[in-house]
Amino acid sequence: MNILDATAKSIRDDVAAGRLSATDVCRAALDRISAINPSLNAFNLVDADRALGRAAEIDRRRAAGETPGPLAGVPIALKDNMDVRGMRTTASSRILEHFVPPYDATVVRRLESAGAVIVGKTNCDEFAMGSSNENSAFGPVRNPWALDRVPGGSSGGSAAAVAARCVPIALGSDTGGSVRQPASCCGVVGLKPTYGRVSRYGLLAFASSLDQIGPFARTVADAALVLSALAGADPCDATTAKEPVPDFSAALTGDVKDIRIGVPRAFVTDGVDEQVRRAYEAALDALRTAGAALVDIELPHAKYAVPVYYLVCTAEASSNLARYDGVKYGYRSRAAKDSLKEMYSRTRDEGFGPEVKRRIMLGTYVLSAGYYDAFYLKALQVRTLLKRDYDQAFDRVDVVAMPTTPTPPFKLGEKTADPLQMYLGDIFTVSANLAGLPGISVPCGFSNEGLPIGFQLMGRMFDEATLLRVADAYERSTEWHTKSPAI
């Protein structure tokens, strides 16, 4: 069997026991990336020397009798909006094309402390803005199941890398579904933790009250393993919570006989592809057969989630991206000669892509005098009502189940001319970010054209253990997660 067909847990066990060397695993990942990336465009950067150096260090530690860590020798890719000291970090934007950070993100420190080997940075929508991974300054990522299809966004490079067996684990960031959507489109597991569960220190900000880092994996057990390594309070990030971090792997019992699953049937209606609906209903049936109870719930404000999300996230993006002005770091226009104002204007015009400009303009508009109360403040009020809907639902149920995306992966270029249609694809994912809830997407079937479909579960804040338990029980009852693309 190919080394990279194994799970992260299996690789860790074999490296720790000396049956595999971390160096051999790393070389296998680098060889696979070299062979596959020209077709997928999933990686912006591969740092082979750094990765092989880390792998050799792990092998030395194991040989010396040290415990190499819970992710010993596991190759991991990072979305290209997470800082690694000395490694170029671009957010897939021209404005940061040559930026090299002088420090590591907290998630990088924690991964490496756990023995992981970071092999490179994955392509993404520019500054994580998009649902299809077509907004990268370095070209779109292609879906490994069908190269003419999108991999989902904005973390499409990370999802494609895991699906194509380049790495067993990758990290993405989820602002409105950008881990769960690509996971659905690429047929892998994607976990968005509770807001504050994982540090955002070293993550290039898009929308600070929504962003959260999460893992891609091929199994729920691997996602649980990575979350245990990443989670916990961080003095560098005041928004991290001091909640205790349980042993997420220990929660995967396979037993869901006491679980109540909320089903918002009125919400999962218009605009959902029939193939997605059938896969969703089949997933619910599988959990019912496993012993879980299905409970109908109402989410009366969920229909407003997309407009609320795009008001909040664009407002925060407008503020966060003001720092990219050509003065302190990043790209500076050479055409600007007359004034500081012209330098600002030309730098941002030349450095940002169309989608980023669109969102900055929308955010600046909704924060401007005369429109703040009508748009941004109103959005915050509805956000509170949306969170209240979920609080009331979780008085009756343990998790809420929805499709991850309303359609299977669409063709590259199919929706780029209609941003509104693209935004509506976020309908089932943005609520988790607005309410700060954990969510997970697991494979639940394929379309008639052989394209992956995802099943989404959302849980109570800081109750990832129950969320992972239910997702694992579903995974055990099916074989969708064992399928791999022919690429």
Disulfide bonds with the S-S distance in Angstrom:
none
